Amino acid sequence: MTSIDLNSDIGEAFGAWSMGDDEAILDTVTSANIACGFHAGDPSHMARTARGAAERGVAIGAHVAYRDLAGFGRRFVDATPAELADDVLYQIGALDTIARAHGGKVTYVKPHGALYNAIVHHEGHARAVVDAVKAFDSNLTLLLLPGSVALDLATAEGIRGVSEAFADRGYQPDGTLVSRRDEGAVLHDADVIAERMVRLATTGELEAVDGSSLHIEAASICLHGDTDGAVALARSVRSALEDAGIDLRSFA
């Protein structure tokens, strides 16, 4: 690759509870997945984060989720496809309205947590997400895990799908993420992570937890804003990519 995007899940503070250093992350990434209130975030934090992204020229994405504020969106919710489509449409619309009031707009959608993982295989919920994006604006891009059934459904509906890789997450040999309940799910060594991401950007390969090599077609790298040491990690990855001659730009 000659270019790649850096995205991060941010805007996840809620009321008096803080989460991550969004301002520092926004200085590093090229795309911002902003929580829309269903797993984290609230209108004031959405506005603050969207304004910060717009001021820096960082692309704004709606980080949509199951309606699971208590569980941080990491629990599967057995909603009907119609209910889920309405929930996703609501979240996109809310963030876009706030973003436009602060000089930006939503240009892509990235599902969060359990919803993100479910639509790798759950066709009903995958179709609900695609239907919601199409109903709002079919020109929006969907940011998803490679191999997701949602990517196939998006393509069939004329919606652009973009695949991503995770800087700080472990991978199973089949290309899915290691469950956060299992050892090796989250990586912490900044040097190791930076090296992995340079390898990904230059060869399209990552090492799985069993040592096997995965080929991943990814146009974006996700850096979680709530991971311990997230800011230092993001800066390390960005610096390593730039040193390797990789241009950093948003897919959106």
C-alpha positions as CSV (number, residue, x, y, z in Angstrom):
1,M,0.0,0.0,0.0
2,T,1.0,3.6,-0.5
3,S,-1.6,5.0,1.8
4,I,-3.8,3.9,4.7
5,D,-6.3,5.4,7.1
6,L,-6.0,5.5,10.9
7,N,-9.4,5.4,12.7
8,S,-10.3,5.5,16.4
9,D,-13.4,4.9,18.5
10,I,-13.8,8.1,20.5
11,G,-16.5,10.4,22.0
12,E,-17.2,7.6,24.5
13,A,-17.4,9.8,27.6
14,F,-20.9,10.0,29.2
15,G,-22.1,12.6,31.6
16,A,-19.5,13.0,34.4
17,W,-17.6,9.9,33.3
18,S,-14.6,10.4,31.1
19,M,-13.2,8.0,28.6
20,G,-9.9,8.4,26.9
21,D,-8.1,11.5,25.6
22,D,-10.1,12.4,22.5
23,E,-8.2,15.6,21.8
24,A,-4.9,13.9,21.6
25,I,-6.3,11.0,19.5
26,L,-7.8,13.5,17.1
27,D,-4.3,15.0,16.5
28,T,-3.1,11.5,15.4
29,V,-5.9,9.8,13.4
30,T,-7.5,10.5,10.0
31,S,-11.0,9.2,10.8
32,A,-13.0,9.4,14.0
33,N,-15.7,6.9,15.0
34,I,-17.9,8.9,17.3
35,A,-20.2,7.2,19.8
36,C,-23.8,8.0,19.1
37,G,-25.3,7.5,22.6
38,F,-26.4,3.9,22.5
39,H,-23.3,2.3,23.9
40,A,-21.6,5.5,25.1
41,G,-21.5,9.2,24.5
42,D,-24.1,11.9,25.0
43,P,-25.2,14.9,22.9
44,S,-22.6,17.2,24.6
45,H,-19.7,14.8,24.1
46,M,-20.9,14.1,20.5
47,A,-20.8,17.8,19.8
48,R,-17.4,18.4,21.4
49,T,-15.9,15.5,19.5
50,A,-17.5,16.3,16.2
51,R,-16.3,19.9,16.5
52,G,-12.7,18.8,17.3
53,A,-12.8,16.4,14.2
54,A,-14.1,19.1,11.9
55,E,-11.5,21.6,13.0
56,R,-8.7,19.2,12.3
57,G,-10.1,17.9,9.0
58,V,-10.6,14.4,10.4
59,A,-13.4,12.4,8.8
60,I,-16.4,11.8,11.0
61,G,-18.0,8.4,11.3
62,A,-21.1,7.3,13.2
63,H,-20.1,4.6,15.7
64,V,-23.5,2.8,15.9
65,A,-24.3,0.1,18.4
66,Y,-26.9,-2.1,20.0
67,R,-29.0,-0.2,22.6
68,D,-26.7,-1.3,25.5
69,L,-25.4,1.6,27.5
70,A,-24.9,-0.5,30.7
71,G,-22.8,-3.1,28.8
72,F,-20.9,-0.6,26.7
73,G,-22.4,-2.2,23.6
74,R,-20.5,-5.4,24.1
75,R,-23.6,-7.6,24.6
76,F,-25.6,-9.1,21.8
77,V,-29.2,-7.7,21.7
78,D,-31.7,-9.9,20.0
79,A,-33.6,-7.1,18.3
80,T,-35.7,-7.7,15.2
81,P,-34.1,-6.5,12.0
82,A,-36.7,-3.7,11.8
83,E,-36.0,-2.5,15.3
84,L,-32.3,-2.6,14.7
85,A,-32.5,-0.7,11.4
86,D,-34.5,2.0,13.2
87,D,-31.9,2.2,16.0
88,V,-29.0,2.5,13.6
89,L,-30.8,5.1,11.5
90,Y,-31.6,7.1,14.6
91,Q,-27.9,7.1,15.7
92,I,-26.6,8.2,12.3
93,G,-29.2,11.0,12.1
94,A,-28.4,12.3,15.6
95,L,-24.7,12.5,15.0
96,D,-25.0,14.0,11.5
97,T,-27.3,16.8,12.8
98,I,-24.8,17.6,15.6
99,A,-21.8,17.3,13.3
100,R,-23.3,19.7,10.7
101,A,-24.0,22.3,13.5
102,H,-20.2,22.2,14.2
103,G,-18.9,22.4,10.6
104,G,-18.7,18.7,9.8
105,K,-20.9,15.8,8.6
106,V,-21.1,12.0,8.8
107,T,-19.2,10.4,5.9
108,Y,-19.2,6.8,7.0
109,V,-20.6,4.3,9.5
110,K,-18.8,1.8,11.7
111,P,-20.7,-0.6,14.0
112,H,-19.4,-1.0,17.5
113,G,-18.7,-4.0,19.8
114,A,-21.2,-6.8,19.7
115,L,-23.0,-5.4,16.7
116,Y,-19.7,-5.2,14.7
117,N,-18.9,-8.8,15.5
118,A,-22.5,-10.1,15.0
119,I,-22.8,-8.8,11.5
120,V,-19.8,-10.8,10.4
121,H,-22.2,-13.8,10.2
122,H,-25.7,-12.6,11.4
123,E,-27.4,-11.9,8.1
124,G,-30.5,-10.4,9.6
125,H,-28.7,-7.8,11.7
126,A,-26.2,-7.2,8.8
127,R,-29.1,-6.4,6.5
128,A,-30.6,-4.1,9.1
129,V,-27.4,-2.1,9.3
130,V,-27.1,-1.9,5.5
131,D,-30.8,-0.9,5.2
132,A,-30.3,1.9,7.8
133,V,-27.3,3.3,5.9
134,K,-29.1,3.1,2.6
135,A,-32.2,4.8,4.1
136,F,-30.0,7.7,5.4
137,D,-27.6,8.1,2.5
138,S,-26.4,5.4,0.2
139,N,-23.2,7.5,-0.4
140,L,-22.0,6.8,3.1
141,T,-19.2,4.2,3.5
142,L,-19.5,1.2,5.8
143,L,-16.3,0.3,7.8
144,L,-16.3,-3.4,8.7
145,L,-14.2,-6.5,9.4
146,P,-12.9,-8.3,6.3
147,G,-15.1,-11.2,5.3
148,S,-18.2,-9.8,6.9
149,V,-21.6,-10.8,5.4
150,A,-22.4,-7.1,5.9
151,L,-19.7,-6.3,3.3
152,D,-21.4,-8.5,0.7
153,L,-24.8,-7.1,1.4
154,A,-23.6,-3.5,1.2
155,T,-22.0,-4.2,-2.2
156,A,-25.2,-5.8,-3.4
157,E,-27.0,-2.6,-2.4
158,G,-24.5,-0.3,-4.1
159,I,-23.0,0.9,-0.8
160,R,-19.2,1.1,-0.5
161,G,-17.7,-1.2,2.0
162,V,-14.2,-0.7,3.4
163,S,-12.3,-3.3,5.5
164,E,-10.2,-2.5,8.5
165,A,-7.6,-4.2,10.7
166,F,-7.2,-3.7,14.5
167,A,-3.8,-2.5,15.8
168,D,-4.3,-3.5,19.4
169,R,-6.4,-6.7,19.0
170,G,-5.4,-10.3,18.6
171,Y,-6.7,-12.4,15.7
172,Q,-7.9,-15.9,15.4
173,P,-6.5,-18.0,12.5
174,D,-9.8,-17.6,10.6
175,G,-9.4,-13.8,10.6
176,T,-11.9,-13.0,13.4
177,L,-10.9,-11.2,16.6
178,V,-10.0,-13.0,19.7
179,S,-12.8,-12.7,22.3
180,R,-12.1,-10.1,24.9
181,R,-12.8,-12.9,27.5
182,D,-9.8,-14.8,26.2
183,E,-6.0,-14.4,26.7
184,G,-4.4,-12.5,23.8
185,A,-7.4,-10.4,23.0
186,V,-5.8,-7.0,23.5
187,L,-2.2,-6.2,22.7
188,H,-0.3,-3.6,24.7
189,D,3.4,-3.5,23.5
190,A,3.6,-0.3,21.4
191,D,6.7,-1.4,19.5
192,V,5.2,-4.8,18.6
193,I,1.9,-3.2,17.6
194,A,3.7,-0.6,15.4
195,E,5.8,-3.3,13.7
196,R,2.6,-5.4,13.1
197,M,0.9,-2.4,11.5
198,V,3.8,-1.6,9.2
199,R,3.8,-5.2,8.1
200,L,0.1,-5.0,7.4
201,A,0.4,-1.8,5.4
202,T,3.3,-3.0,3.3
203,T,2.5,-6.7,2.8
204,G,-1.2,-7.1,3.8
205,E,-0.2,-9.7,6.4
206,L,-0.7,-10.1,10.2
207,E,0.2,-12.9,12.6
208,A,-2.6,-14.8,14.3
209,V,-2.5,-15.9,17.9
210,D,-1.3,-19.4,16.9
211,G,1.6,-17.9,14.9
212,S,0.0,-18.5,11.5
213,S,0.0,-15.7,8.9
214,L,-3.2,-14.0,7.9
215,H,-3.7,-12.0,4.7
216,I,-6.0,-9.1,5.4
217,E,-7.2,-6.6,2.8
218,A,-7.5,-3.4,5.0
219,A,-7.7,0.2,3.9
220,S,-7.9,1.4,7.6
221,I,-6.3,0.6,10.9
222,C,-8.3,1.0,14.1
223,L,-6.7,2.3,17.3
224,H,-9.1,2.0,20.3
225,G,-9.4,5.2,22.2
226,D,-10.1,3.4,25.5
227,T,-7.1,1.1,25.5
228,D,-4.5,1.8,28.2
229,G,-1.8,4.0,26.7
230,A,-4.0,4.7,23.7
231,V,-2.4,8.1,22.8
232,A,1.2,6.8,23.0
233,L,0.2,3.8,21.0
234,A,-1.5,5.9,18.3
235,R,1.5,8.1,18.0
236,S,3.8,5.1,17.8
237,V,1.8,3.5,15.0
238,R,1.5,6.8,13.0
239,S,5.2,7.5,13.4
240,A,6.2,4.0,12.3
241,L,3.9,4.1,9.2
242,E,5.2,7.5,8.2
243,D,8.8,6.3,8.6
244,A,8.0,3.4,6.3
245,G,6.8,5.9,3.6
246,I,3.1,5.2,4.1
247,D,0.8,8.1,3.4
248,L,-1.9,8.6,6.0
249,R,-5.3,9.6,4.6
250,S,-8.9,8.9,5.3
251,F,-10.7,6.3,3.1
252,A,-13.7,8.7,3.4
